[in-house]
Amino acid sequence: MKIDKLPPTENGDTVTAGLRSVIAEVLSGYVARSSERIPFYCRVCSHQADSEDTFRTHFTTEFHTLAVQMERKATYCKLCRKQLTSLVQMKEHLGSKPHREKMDFVKNRQR
């Protein structure tokens, strides 16, 4: 996952390299847990809150905001123009027949 080109935050602040590396580490360890109905669990950040208030507060943190931006970037297929919902889904998409067929078509057109 490339994190070099992460845009500034909504208020225009640049993101420190340390924060980028921590977010990249969290996203790289993503495990699909959609079948588990865990209350107050942020699947992007792997953050477990103990109440609804702390869960909602988590969504306003810079860490969460940047993690969501990075995940969106890492789960968008430019070739197919599809936004997928997780890194697992993106991996499956890249191996899918429709994606491979589009890739072959583009490669053949460039020759």
All heavy atoms as an XYZ file, in Angstrom:
897
protein
N       0.842     -1.161      0.000
C       0.000      0.000      0.000
C       0.892      1.229      0.000
O       1.787      1.350      0.813
C      -0.882     -0.033      1.242
C      -1.549      1.258      1.527
S      -2.512      1.320      3.039
C      -2.533     -0.292      3.665
N       0.637      2.168     -0.923
C       1.407      3.394     -0.966
C       0.776      4.409     -0.042
O      -0.422      4.639     -0.095
C       1.457      3.957     -2.377
C       2.370      3.189     -3.278
C       2.583      3.937     -4.551
C       3.580      3.195     -5.405
N       3.897      3.905     -6.612
N       1.617      5.016      0.791
C       1.096      6.042      1.686
C       1.835      7.350      1.490
O       1.626      8.292      2.213
C       1.159      5.593      3.165
C       2.580      5.236      3.552
C       0.210      4.471      3.425
C       2.763      4.910      5.003
N       2.679      7.427      0.474
C       3.459      8.632      0.234
C       2.587      9.799     -0.216
O       2.895     10.938      0.072
C       4.507      8.378     -0.853
C       5.473      7.279     -0.453
O       5.557      6.989      0.747
O       6.128      6.730     -1.340
N       1.537      9.516     -0.925
C       0.731     10.567     -1.529
C      -0.541     10.866     -0.750
O      -1.511     11.324     -1.303
C       0.375     10.187     -2.962
C       1.592     10.017     -3.847
C       1.201      9.620     -5.235
C       2.431      9.395     -6.094
N       2.082      8.931     -7.429
N      -0.560     10.606      0.524
C      -1.738     10.873      1.338
C      -1.978     12.365      1.392
O      -1.065     13.134      1.682
C      -1.548     10.319      2.748
C      -2.770     10.366      3.635
C      -3.834      9.412      3.092
C      -2.417      9.979      5.045
N      -3.193     12.806      1.083
C      -3.473     14.243      1.075
C      -3.464     14.808      2.495
O      -3.576     14.066      3.465
C      -4.885     14.314      0.474
C      -5.486     13.004      0.780
C      -4.351     12.009      0.771
N      -3.343     16.140      2.605
C      -3.423     16.753      3.922
C      -4.795     16.491      4.543
O      -5.751     16.177      3.844
C      -3.251     18.247      3.642
C      -2.740     18.346      2.255
C      -3.138     17.098      1.548
N      -4.894     16.628      5.852
C      -6.166     16.420      6.526
C      -7.136     17.510      6.113
O      -6.764     18.471      5.433
C      -5.977     16.443      8.054
O      -5.411     17.699      8.421
C      -5.093     15.310      8.508
N      -8.398     17.392      6.540
C      -9.427     18.344      6.146
C      -9.064     19.774      6.531
O      -9.420     20.721      5.843
C     -10.765     17.949      6.772
C     -11.333     16.691      6.173
C     -12.616     16.245      6.841
O     -13.114     16.950      7.727
O     -13.105     15.170      6.466
N      -8.350     19.952      7.636
C      -7.978     21.309      8.042
C      -6.640     21.738      7.442
O      -6.101     22.768      7.810
C      -7.964     21.436      9.570
C      -6.980     20.506     10.228
O      -6.233     19.815      9.558
N      -6.974     20.494     11.544
N      -6.074     20.946      6.511
C      -4.881     21.322      5.784
C      -3.571     20.909      6.426
O      -2.511     21.177      5.885
N      -3.606     20.250      7.578
C      -2.372     19.827      8.248
C      -1.720     18.705      7.459
O      -2.382     17.869      6.878
C      -2.672     19.307      9.659
C      -3.209     20.380     10.576
O      -3.004     21.570     10.265
O      -3.846     20.032     11.583
N      -0.397     18.707      7.456
C       0.305     17.582      6.842
C       0.428     16.478      7.878
O       0.409     16.728      9.076
C       1.704     17.996      6.354
O       2.420     18.562      7.448
C       1.609     18.993      5.213
N       0.547     15.283      7.406
C       0.577     14.122      8.282
C       2.022     13.722      8.522
O       2.820     13.657      7.593
C      -0.199     12.964      7.628
C      -0.218     11.764      8.538
C      -1.612     13.401      7.293
N       2.344     13.435      9.762
C       3.716     13.044     10.080
C       3.994     11.637      9.570
O       3.092     10.819      9.447
C       3.963     13.084     11.592
O       3.134     12.096     12.221
C       3.670     14.452     12.158
N       5.247     11.377      9.312
C       5.647     10.056      8.816
C       5.343      8.985      9.857
O       4.970      7.870      9.507
C       7.124     10.058      8.469
N       5.493      9.320     11.129
C       5.210      8.354     12.193
C       3.763      7.920     12.194
O       3.455      6.731     12.319
N       2.864      8.887     12.045
C       1.437      8.566     12.022
C       1.109      7.732     10.793
O       0.356      6.761     10.873
C       0.592      9.838     12.048
C      -0.916      9.664     12.120
C      -1.315      8.834     13.345
C      -1.609     11.017     12.165
N       1.694      8.069      9.667
C       1.460      7.291      8.448
C       1.894      5.839      8.635
O       1.198      4.923      8.226
C       2.244      7.875      7.277
C       1.695      9.145      6.734
C       2.641      9.655      5.656
N       2.307     10.990      5.267
C       1.754     11.310      4.104
N       1.478     10.385      3.244
N       1.479     12.554      3.824
N       3.055      5.638      9.248
C       3.548      4.274      9.399
C       2.689      3.468     10.369
O       2.453      2.286     10.154
C       5.012      4.266      9.834
O       5.150      4.793     11.130
N       2.194      4.110     11.421
C       1.324      3.415     12.370
C       0.021      3.019     11.690
O      -0.455      1.887     11.831
C       1.051      4.287     13.613
C      -0.042      3.686     14.477
C       2.321      4.462     14.427
N      -0.548      3.920     10.913
C      -1.800      3.620     10.210
C      -1.576      2.511      9.189
O      -2.384      1.591      9.069
C      -2.366      4.890      9.537
C      -2.836      5.879     10.615
C      -3.522      4.544      8.608
C      -3.196      7.240     10.080
N      -0.474      2.568      8.472
C      -0.173      1.518      7.496
C      -0.038      0.166      8.183
O      -0.502     -0.852      7.671
C       1.108      1.853      6.736
N       0.568      0.161      9.359
C       0.720     -1.088     10.113
C      -0.639     -1.636     10.543
O      -0.901     -2.835     10.429
C       1.597     -0.846     11.340
C       1.924     -2.100     12.110
C       2.839     -1.810     13.292
O       3.697     -0.923     13.171
O       2.673     -2.487     14.311
N      -1.516     -0.748     11.004
C      -2.855     -1.182     11.420
C      -3.613     -1.745     10.226
O      -4.233     -2.806     10.309
C      -3.646     -0.020     12.066
C      -5.114     -0.370     12.224
C      -3.045      0.335     13.421
N      -3.559     -1.052      9.096
C      -4.283     -1.515      7.911
C      -3.703     -2.805      7.360
O      -4.437     -3.634      6.819
C      -4.293     -0.433      6.831
C      -5.134      0.806      7.133
C      -4.983      1.820      6.006
C      -6.586      0.463      7.350
N      -2.408     -3.008      7.493
C      -1.811     -4.232      6.961
C      -2.218     -5.459      7.767
O      -2.191     -6.569      7.258
C      -0.291     -4.123      6.923
O       0.238     -4.117      8.230
N      -2.616     -5.256      8.999
C      -3.041     -6.375      9.835
C      -4.540     -6.585      9.819
O      -5.082     -7.280     10.679
N      -5.224     -6.024      8.832
C      -6.682     -6.103      8.759
C      -7.153     -7.551      8.645
O      -6.647     -8.310      7.839
C      -7.200     -5.292      7.576
C      -8.688     -5.403      7.391
C      -9.548     -4.668      8.173
C      -9.225     -6.265      6.449
C     -10.912     -4.771      8.024
C     -10.586     -6.381      6.291
C     -11.424     -5.628      7.079
O     -12.785     -5.740      6.931
N      -8.105     -7.896      9.471
C      -8.723     -9.218      9.429
C     -10.225     -8.999      9.321
O     -10.801     -8.245     10.111
C      -8.410    -10.031     10.711
C      -9.133    -11.352     10.697
C      -6.924    -10.224     10.862
N     -10.850     -9.642      8.355
C     -12.293     -9.493      8.195
C     -13.005    -10.056      9.419
O     -12.785    -11.195      9.796
C     -12.759    -10.205      6.935
N     -13.831     -9.229     10.032
C     -14.566     -9.666     11.217
C     -16.052     -9.331     11.073
O     -16.745     -9.152     12.058
C     -13.993     -8.976     12.457
C     -12.534     -9.327     12.686
C     -11.997     -8.691     13.898
N     -12.455     -9.440     15.064
C     -12.064     -9.191     16.297
N     -11.215     -8.230     16.527
N     -12.526     -9.900     17.297
N     -16.503     -9.215      9.837
C     -17.879     -8.807      9.601
C     -18.899     -9.814     10.110
O     -20.023     -9.456     10.416
C     -18.108     -8.537      8.112
O     -17.766     -9.674      7.362
N     -18.510    -11.064     10.214
C     -19.452    -12.066     10.712
C     -19.636    -11.951     12.227
O     -20.643    -12.390     12.766
C     -18.985    -13.467     10.360
O     -17.740    -13.727     10.969
N     -18.666    -11.351     12.893
C     -18.776    -11.140     14.331
C     -19.495     -9.815     14.568
O     -19.086     -8.796     14.063
C     -17.390    -11.056     14.980
C     -16.519    -12.257     14.757
C     -15.131    -12.023     15.309
O     -15.009    -11.444     16.400
O     -14.178    -12.401     14.628
N     -20.537     -9.825     15.316
C     -21.268     -8.594     15.609
C     -20.715     -7.994     16.900
O     -21.286     -8.134     17.966
C     -22.771     -8.885     15.753
C     -23.386     -9.454     14.505
C     -23.706     -8.337     13.553
N     -24.412     -8.882     12.412
C     -24.349     -8.345     11.228
N     -23.635     -7.288     11.016
N     -25.022     -8.867     10.238
N     -19.576     -7.321     16.795
C     -18.909     -6.754     17.952
C     -19.411     -5.321     18.148
O     -19.251     -4.489     17.258
C     -17.379     -6.748     17.759
C     -16.884     -8.159     17.462
C     -16.684     -6.174     18.979
C     -15.440     -8.218     17.034
N     -19.994     -5.017     19.303
C     -20.469     -3.646     19.513
C     -19.307     -2.680     19.720
O     -18.300     -3.022     20.334
C     -21.318     -3.752     20.776
C     -20.826     -4.962     21.484
C     -20.303     -5.886     20.418
N     -19.440     -1.491     19.152
C     -18.469     -0.410     19.315
C     -17.072     -0.787     18.822
O     -16.073     -0.438     19.425
C     -18.408      0.071     20.772
C     -19.750      0.319     21.390
C     -20.089     -0.298     22.578
C     -20.674      1.151     20.790
C     -21.319     -0.076     23.164
C     -21.914      1.383     21.366
C     -22.242      0.766     22.553
N     -17.008     -1.505     17.719
C     -15.726     -1.929     17.157
C     -15.509     -1.234     15.816
O     -16.346     -1.315     14.919
C     -15.691     -3.443     16.973
C     -14.392     -3.948     16.400
C     -13.259     -4.031     17.192
C     -14.296     -4.340     15.075
C     -12.056     -4.483     16.674
C     -13.105     -4.795     14.547
C     -11.987     -4.863     15.353
O     -10.800     -5.310     14.840
N     -14.385     -0.551     15.674
C     -14.025      0.092     14.413
C     -13.147     -0.882     13.635
O     -12.008     -1.143     14.019
C     -13.275      1.398     14.673
S     -12.687      2.176     13.160
N     -13.658     -1.425     12.545
C     -12.925     -2.424     11.779
C     -11.718     -1.827     11.062
O     -10.738     -2.514     10.822
C     -13.830     -3.115     10.769
C     -14.275     -2.219      9.654
C     -14.886     -3.000      8.490
N     -15.195     -2.083      7.415
C     -14.301     -1.623      6.550
N     -13.052     -1.974      6.634
N     -14.655     -0.789      5.598
N     -11.756     -0.540     10.737
C     -10.642      0.089     10.032
C      -9.427      0.210     10.946
O      -8.311     -0.140     10.571
C     -11.042      1.481      9.500
C      -9.863      2.171      8.838
C     -12.201      1.381      8.523
N      -9.659      0.679     12.170
C      -8.556      0.936     13.106
C      -8.330     -0.206     14.087
O      -7.401     -0.144     14.889
C      -8.843      2.203     13.906
S      -9.090      3.663     12.894
N      -9.186     -1.208     14.054
C      -9.144     -2.302     15.034
C      -9.244     -1.752     16.452
O      -8.565     -2.208     17.364
C      -7.867     -3.130     14.888
O      -7.781     -3.679     13.599
N     -10.104     -0.758     16.607
C     -10.273     -0.103     17.910
C     -11.576     -0.577     18.552
O     -12.632     -0.503     17.939
C     -10.321      1.417     17.725
C     -10.654      2.173     18.967
N      -9.745      2.372     19.973
C     -11.793      2.765     19.367
C     -10.314      3.067     20.939
N     -11.563      3.311     20.593
N     -11.479     -1.059     19.768
C     -12.658     -1.495     20.519
C     -12.975     -0.438     21.569
O     -12.188     -0.205     22.474
C     -12.397     -2.842     21.204
C     -13.547     -3.352     22.041
C     -14.772     -3.699     21.198
O     -14.670     -4.484     20.276
N     -15.900     -3.126     21.522
N     -14.124      0.199     21.450
C     -14.556      1.196     22.431
C     -15.452      0.520     23.465
O     -16.067     -0.510     23.190
C     -15.315      2.319     21.737
N     -15.510      1.114     24.636
C     -16.316      0.506     25.698
C     -17.710      1.120     25.818
O     -18.550      0.621     26.546
C     -15.592      0.568     27.046
C     -15.167      1.980     27.418
O     -15.452      2.918     26.644
O     -14.541      2.139     28.479
N     -17.959      2.214     25.067
C     -19.295      2.822     25.098
C     -19.564      3.524     23.773
O     -18.637      3.769     22.988
C     -19.405      3.834     26.241
O     -18.608      4.972     25.955
N     -20.803      3.855     23.547
C     -21.175      4.537     22.309
C     -20.511      5.910     22.224
O     -20.081      6.332     21.157
C     -22.691      4.677     22.208
C     -23.137      5.280     20.893
C     -24.642      5.352     20.735
O     -25.377      4.896     21.633
O     -25.079      5.873     19.698
N     -20.408      6.606     23.348
C     -19.779      7.928     23.356
C     -18.318      7.864     22.930
O     -17.873      8.657     22.098
C     -19.886      8.573     24.743
C     -21.297      9.029     25.071
O     -22.099      9.203     24.128
O     -21.586      9.204     26.266
N     -17.569      6.931     23.492
C     -16.154      6.820     23.112
C     -16.016      6.316     21.676
O     -15.079      6.691     20.977
C     -15.362      5.909     24.072
O     -15.979      4.630     24.115
C     -15.282      6.494     25.459
N     -16.969      5.512     21.237
C     -16.972      5.028     19.855
C     -17.165      6.199     18.899
O     -16.430      6.348     17.920
C     -18.084      3.997     19.686
C     -18.094      3.278     18.368
C     -16.966      2.634     17.896
C     -19.249      3.223     17.613
C     -16.977      1.946     16.686
C     -19.278      2.544     16.405
C     -18.142      1.910     15.950
N     -18.119      7.053     19.180
C     -18.373      8.230     18.328
C     -17.197      9.217     18.386
O     -16.849      9.826     17.386
C     -19.671      8.908     18.726
C     -20.879      8.062     18.385
C     -22.178      8.832     18.584
N     -23.321      7.973     18.400
C     -23.833      7.649     17.216
N     -23.285      8.104     16.121
N     -24.891      6.862     17.134
N     -16.591      9.345     19.533
C     -15.423     10.221     19.671
C     -14.265      9.694     18.824
O     -13.533     10.481     18.207
C     -14.994     10.327     21.148
O     -16.097     10.836     21.902
C     -13.797     11.239     21.322
N     -14.109      8.388     18.790
C     -13.048      7.775     17.987
C     -13.149      8.197     16.527
O     -12.135      8.456     15.872
C     -13.103      6.247     18.099
C     -12.277      5.556     17.065
N     -10.897      5.529     17.095
C     -12.641      4.891     15.933
C     -10.446      4.870     16.037
N     -11.486      4.476     15.326
N     -14.361      8.304     15.994
C     -14.550      8.671     14.591
C     -14.044     10.074     14.278
O     -13.778     10.386     13.118
C     -16.028      8.569     14.187
C     -16.503      7.157     14.031
C     -17.577      6.698     14.762
C     -15.898      6.281     13.158
C     -18.035      5.402     14.628
C     -16.333      4.979     13.004
C     -17.409      4.544     13.747
N     -13.921     10.919     15.285
C     -13.474     12.288     15.052
C     -11.953     12.450     15.186
O     -11.433     13.524     14.929
C     -14.158     13.264     16.039
O     -13.759     12.934     17.365
C     -15.665     13.205     15.906
N     -11.256     11.382     15.553
C      -9.805     11.484     15.736
C      -9.087     11.556     14.393
O      -9.569     11.048     13.378
C      -9.245     10.290     16.532
O      -9.460      9.093     15.778
C      -9.890     10.178     17.907
N      -7.926     12.188     14.409
C      -7.113     12.291     13.201
C      -6.689     10.897     12.725
O      -6.678     10.613     11.530
C      -5.881     13.150     13.477
C      -4.984     13.320     12.276
C      -3.741     14.139     12.562
O      -3.368     14.271     13.749
O      -3.142     14.624     11.597
N      -6.375     10.036     13.679
C      -5.955      8.673     13.343
C      -7.029      7.969     12.523
O      -6.753      7.390     11.479
C      -5.661      7.881     14.633
C      -5.123      6.506     14.371
C      -3.772      6.302     14.191
C      -5.966      5.409     14.297
C      -3.258      5.036     13.946
C      -5.474      4.144     14.055
C      -4.110      3.961     13.878
N      -8.279      8.012     12.991
C      -9.369      7.331     12.292
C      -9.594      7.954     10.912
O      -9.745      7.240      9.917
C     -10.659      7.382     13.111
C     -11.819      6.782     12.394
N     -12.031      5.421     12.326
C     -12.830      7.354     11.678
C     -13.121      5.180     11.612
N     -13.621      6.336     11.206
N      -9.612      9.270     10.859
C      -9.861      9.963      9.592
C      -8.816      9.581      8.548
O      -9.159      9.271      7.399
C      -9.842     11.486      9.813
O     -10.792     11.817     10.823
C     -10.197     12.240      8.550
N      -7.561      9.575      8.943
C      -6.491      9.227      7.996
C      -6.516      7.751      7.639
O      -6.243      7.385      6.494
C      -5.148      9.614      8.581
C      -4.940     11.118      8.767
C      -3.649     11.392      9.502
C      -4.975     11.829      7.434
N      -6.847      6.911      8.608
C      -6.933      5.475      8.325
C      -8.024      5.202      7.293
O      -7.836      4.394      6.381
C      -7.205      4.704      9.609
N      -9.147      5.890      7.407
C     -10.239      5.715      6.437
C      -9.793      6.196      5.060
O     -10.042      5.527      4.050
C     -11.519      6.452      6.915
C     -12.550      6.520      5.812
C     -12.092      5.769      8.146
N      -9.109      7.343      5.002
C      -8.614      7.853      3.711
C      -7.654      6.853      3.070
O      -7.742      6.586      1.867
C      -7.900      9.185      3.896
C      -8.797     10.357      4.150
C      -7.998     11.632      4.379
O      -6.772     11.624      4.463
N      -8.701     12.745      4.490
N      -6.741      6.328      3.871
C      -5.765      5.382      3.337
C      -6.436      4.093      2.892
O      -6.078      3.519      1.858
C      -4.685      5.094      4.377
C      -3.762      6.275      4.606
S      -2.599      6.028      5.958
C      -1.560      4.743      5.287
N      -7.420      3.629      3.647
C      -8.117      2.404      3.258
C      -8.895      2.619      1.966
O      -8.890      1.768      1.081
C      -9.065      1.928      4.360
C      -9.690      0.598      3.981
C     -10.825      0.181      4.878
O     -11.689      1.010      5.179
O     -10.849     -0.999      5.246
N      -9.559      3.755      1.843
C     -10.306      4.037      0.609
C      -9.382      4.038     -0.591
O      -9.720      3.517     -1.656
C     -11.016      5.387      0.722
C     -12.275      5.316      1.495
C     -13.076      6.586      1.367
N     -14.207      6.543      2.279
C     -14.609      7.535      3.024
N     -13.991      8.703      2.953
N     -15.636      7.410      3.824
N      -8.214      4.647     -0.406
C      -7.250      4.696     -1.504
C      -6.755      3.296     -1.862
O      -6.605      2.961     -3.028
C      -6.082      5.575     -1.076
C      -5.424      6.308     -2.176
C      -4.413      7.284     -1.622
C      -3.746      8.017     -2.741
N      -2.720      8.912     -2.275
N      -6.515      2.478     -0.849
C      -5.978      1.137     -1.068
C      -7.034      0.162     -1.577
O      -6.691     -0.908     -2.074
C      -5.372      0.604      0.227
N      -8.309      0.514     -1.479
C      -9.373     -0.403     -1.903
C     -10.132      0.123     -3.122
O     -11.259     -0.287     -3.365
C     -10.361     -0.669     -0.746
O     -10.913      0.566     -0.305
C      -9.690     -1.382      0.401
N      -9.510      1.016     -3.877
C     -10.150      1.516     -5.094
C      -9.414      0.961     -6.303
O      -8.196      1.101     -6.429
C     -10.134      3.049     -5.143
C     -10.830      3.590     -6.366
C     -12.220      3.570     -6.442
C     -10.124      4.080     -7.439
C     -12.877      4.042     -7.562
C     -10.768      4.556     -8.566
C     -12.139      4.535     -8.615
O     -12.791      4.996     -9.733
N     -10.161      0.330     -7.188
C      -9.588     -0.209     -8.419
C      -9.826      0.815     -9.532
O     -10.969      0.999     -9.972
C     -10.235     -1.550     -8.773
S      -9.623     -2.232    -10.323
N      -8.762      1.470     -9.965
C      -8.886      2.488    -11.010
C      -9.302      1.876    -12.341
O     -10.051      2.484    -13.095
C      -7.563      3.232    -11.182
C      -7.222      4.129    -10.035
C      -5.902      4.845    -10.282
C      -5.512      5.666     -9.082
N      -4.215      6.324     -9.282
N      -8.811      0.688    -12.618
C      -9.116      0.021    -13.875
C     -10.615     -0.242    -14.016
O     -11.222      0.049    -15.037
C      -8.340     -1.291    -13.973
C      -8.582     -2.135    -15.216
C      -8.063     -1.400    -16.454
C      -7.896     -3.474    -15.085
N     -11.212     -0.778    -12.960
C     -12.637     -1.131    -12.993
C     -13.533     -0.021    -12.460
O     -14.758     -0.133    -12.525
C     -12.863     -2.401    -12.167
S     -11.936     -3.823    -12.765
N     -12.904      1.002    -11.899
C     -13.639      2.109    -11.281
C     -14.587      1.606    -10.203
O     -15.770      1.923    -10.191
C     -14.382      2.921    -12.328
C     -13.465      3.595    -13.304
C     -14.208      4.431    -14.282
N     -13.270      5.055    -15.204
C     -13.633      5.676    -16.294
N     -14.897      5.772    -16.611
N     -12.724      6.217    -17.070
N     -14.020      0.792     -9.311
C     -14.810      0.208     -8.221
C     -14.186      0.542     -6.887
O     -12.978      0.401     -6.714
C     -14.868     -1.321     -8.328
C     -15.817     -1.843     -9.334
C     -15.934     -3.338     -9.187
C     -17.037     -3.852    -10.078
N     -17.343     -5.236     -9.795
N     -15.031      0.969     -5.943
C     -14.587      1.156     -4.568
C     -15.032     -0.063     -3.784
O     -16.214     -0.340     -3.677
C     -15.224      2.424     -3.961
C     -14.792      2.690     -2.542
C     -13.320      3.074     -2.450
O     -12.894      4.030     -3.064
N     -12.560      2.321     -1.694
N     -14.070     -0.793     -3.258
C     -14.381     -1.986     -2.473
C     -14.372     -1.623     -0.995
O     -13.895     -0.555     -0.611
C     -13.389     -3.089     -2.815
C     -13.497     -3.417     -4.315
C     -12.157     -3.644     -4.911
C     -14.423     -4.567     -4.537
N     -14.911     -2.491     -0.163
C     -15.099     -2.121      1.234
C     -13.998     -2.575      2.168
O     -13.970     -2.152      3.321
C     -16.445     -2.662      1.762
O     -16.454     -4.081      1.618
C     -17.611     -2.054      1.011
N     -13.088     -3.413      1.716
C     -12.007     -3.864      2.599
C     -10.824     -4.330      1.758
O     -10.944     -4.575      0.558
C     -12.471     -5.004      3.496
O     -12.666     -6.183      2.742
N      -9.699     -4.465      2.427
C      -8.495     -4.954      1.747
C      -8.671     -6.400      1.301
O      -8.149     -6.810      0.263
C      -7.290     -4.819      2.670
C      -6.943     -3.380      3.076
C      -5.878     -3.365      4.159
C      -6.494     -2.583      1.875
N      -9.422     -7.171      2.067
C      -9.702     -8.561      1.710
C     -10.515     -8.601      0.419
O     -10.221     -9.368     -0.503
C     -10.444     -9.290      2.854
C     -10.902    -10.662      2.424
C      -9.570     -9.373      4.092
N     -11.525     -7.756      0.344
C     -12.354     -7.693     -0.855
C     -11.530     -7.232     -2.064
O     -11.712     -7.726     -3.178
C     -13.509     -6.726     -0.610
C     -14.797     -7.139     -1.241
C     -15.895     -6.155     -0.957
O     -15.705     -4.942     -1.045
N     -17.058     -6.664     -0.622
N     -10.614     -6.307     -1.845
C      -9.765     -5.815     -2.930
C      -8.887     -6.943     -3.464
O      -8.740     -7.108     -4.671
C      -8.897     -4.653     -2.439
C      -7.986     -4.096     -3.492
S      -8.930     -3.351     -4.837
C      -7.680     -2.380     -5.622
N      -8.321     -7.728     -2.563
C      -7.475     -8.855     -2.977
C      -8.288     -9.845     -3.810
O      -7.828    -10.331     -4.842
C      -6.894     -9.542     -1.740
C      -5.901    -10.617     -2.051
C      -5.296    -11.187     -0.785
C      -4.326    -12.302     -1.100
N      -3.756    -12.907      0.103
N      -9.507    -10.124     -3.369
C     -10.379    -11.036     -4.124
C     -10.718    -10.440     -5.483
O     -10.732    -11.138     -6.495
C     -11.657    -11.315     -3.337
C     -11.436    -12.167     -2.104
C     -12.679    -12.276     -1.230
O     -13.723    -11.652     -1.545
O     -12.598    -12.976     -0.212
N     -10.990     -9.131     -5.513
C     -11.334     -8.464     -6.766
C     -10.179     -8.556     -7.767
O     -10.398     -8.826     -8.952
C     -11.693     -6.996     -6.513
C     -11.777     -6.199     -7.773
N     -12.817     -6.331     -8.667
C     -10.925     -5.285     -8.313
C     -12.603     -5.522     -9.699
N     -11.466     -4.885     -9.502
N      -8.959     -8.326     -7.291
C      -7.804     -8.351     -8.192
C      -7.603     -9.717     -8.828
O      -7.060     -9.827     -9.929
C      -6.535     -7.916     -7.443
C      -6.520     -6.461     -6.987
C      -5.280     -6.184     -6.148
C      -6.610     -5.504     -8.160
N      -8.055    -10.768     -8.164
C      -7.944    -12.112     -8.722
C      -9.173    -12.551     -9.499
O      -9.201    -13.647    -10.061
N     -10.189    -11.689     -9.560
C     -11.441    -12.076    -10.213
C     -11.321    -12.070    -11.733
O     -10.486    -11.381    -12.314
C     -12.566    -11.132     -9.797
O     -12.381     -9.851    -10.387
N     -12.168    -12.846    -12.360
C     -12.156    -12.961    -13.815
C     -12.463    -11.624    -14.504
O     -11.750    -11.253    -15.443
C     -13.153    -14.037    -14.263
C     -13.099    -14.329    -15.734
C     -14.003    -15.478    -16.101
C     -13.948    -15.747    -17.591
N     -14.791    -16.892    -17.966
N     -13.500    -10.862    -14.080
C     -13.765     -9.585    -14.755
C     -12.580     -8.620    -14.689
O     -12.269     -7.949    -15.679
C     -14.968     -9.018    -13.996
C     -15.629    -10.193    -13.386
C     -14.533    -11.161    -13.077
N     -11.901     -8.552    -13.551
C     -10.743     -7.656    -13.430
C      -9.611     -8.124    -14.339
O      -8.996     -7.307    -15.037
C     -10.259     -7.587    -11.976
C      -9.039     -6.732    -11.817
N      -9.105     -5.366    -11.723
C      -7.715     -7.067    -11.762
C      -7.877     -4.881    -11.612
N      -7.015     -5.900    -11.631
N      -9.335     -9.414    -14.314
C      -8.260     -9.947    -15.159
C      -8.564     -9.721    -16.642
O      -7.664     -9.403    -17.433
C      -8.037    -11.427    -14.876
C      -7.375    -11.678    -13.532
C      -6.893    -13.120    -13.374
N      -7.728    -14.119    -14.008
C      -8.657    -14.849    -13.397
N      -8.876    -14.683    -12.119
N      -9.365    -15.736    -14.063
N      -9.831     -9.890    -17.034
C     -10.205     -9.669    -18.437
C     -10.004     -8.213    -18.840
O      -9.515     -7.928    -19.932
C     -11.655    -10.098    -18.673
C     -11.841    -11.601    -18.679
C     -13.299    -12.029    -18.765
O     -14.207    -11.169    -18.619
O     -13.533    -13.241    -18.966
N     -10.379     -7.286    -17.959
C     -10.157     -5.868    -18.259
C      -8.670     -5.573    -18.357
O      -8.234     -4.803    -19.211
C     -10.787     -4.979    -17.180
C     -12.253     -4.760    -17.364
C     -12.772     -3.723    -16.403
C     -14.254     -3.529    -16.628
N     -14.821     -2.512    -15.770
N      -7.888     -6.167    -17.467
C      -6.442     -5.960    -17.476
C      -5.850     -6.472    -18.786
O      -5.040     -5.788    -19.413
C      -5.801     -6.681    -16.287
C      -4.313     -6.462    -16.173
S      -3.868     -4.772    -15.802
C      -4.160     -4.753    -14.063
N      -6.260     -7.655    -19.215
C      -5.770     -8.216    -20.483
C      -6.171     -7.327    -21.660
O      -5.370     -7.097    -22.564
C      -6.312     -9.635    -20.691
C      -5.719    -10.628    -19.701
O      -4.671    -10.324    -19.093
O      -6.330    -11.710    -19.524
N      -7.406     -6.828    -21.650
C      -7.882     -5.964    -22.721
C      -7.024     -4.700    -22.819
O      -6.597     -4.292    -23.902
C      -9.351     -5.594    -22.479
C      -9.896     -4.620    -23.481
C     -10.231     -5.023    -24.761
C     -10.065     -3.288    -23.149
C     -10.727     -4.128    -25.693
C     -10.546     -2.377    -24.073
C     -10.882     -2.792    -25.337
N      -6.756     -4.077    -21.674
C      -5.946     -2.864    -21.659
C      -4.525     -3.151    -22.121
O      -3.939     -2.380    -22.890
C      -5.960     -2.234    -20.241
C      -4.930     -1.110    -20.129
C      -7.340     -1.712    -19.913
N      -3.956     -4.255    -21.657
C      -2.592     -4.613    -22.062
C      -2.514     -4.831    -23.567
O      -1.570     -4.379    -24.240
C      -2.125     -5.870    -21.361
C      -1.714     -5.633    -19.922
C      -1.255     -6.937    -19.291
C      -0.874     -6.768    -17.852
N      -0.503     -8.054    -17.225
N      -3.511     -5.530    -24.139
C      -3.519     -5.804    -25.580
C      -3.712     -4.521    -26.387
O      -3.201     -4.410    -27.501
C      -4.592     -6.828    -25.925
C      -4.239     -8.213    -25.430
O      -3.053     -8.541    -25.277
N      -5.240     -9.016    -25.150
N      -4.477     -3.597    -25.869
C      -4.719     -2.328    -26.566
C      -3.462     -1.467    -26.622
O      -3.291     -0.690    -27.544
C      -5.826     -1.552    -25.831
C      -6.866     -1.037    -26.754
C      -8.020     -0.459    -26.031
N      -7.705      0.928    -25.709
C      -8.334      1.659    -24.824
N      -9.318      1.132    -24.141
N      -8.018      2.893    -24.617
N      -2.604     -1.609    -25.622
C      -1.386     -0.792    -25.568
C      -0.288     -1.313    -26.481
O       0.694     -0.637    -26.704
C      -0.875     -0.729    -24.123
C      -1.772      0.067    -23.236
C      -1.288      0.065    -21.785
O      -0.397     -0.694    -21.418
N      -1.900      0.910    -20.972
N      -0.451     -2.478    -27.016
C       0.602     -3.066    -27.896
C       0.543     -2.503    -29.281
O      -0.246     -2.011    -29.861
C       0.457     -4.585    -27.951
C       0.824     -5.184    -26.639
C       0.744     -6.682    -26.700
N       0.977     -7.211    -25.374
C       0.740     -8.434    -25.015
N       0.253     -9.294    -25.861
N       0.974     -8.849    -23.808
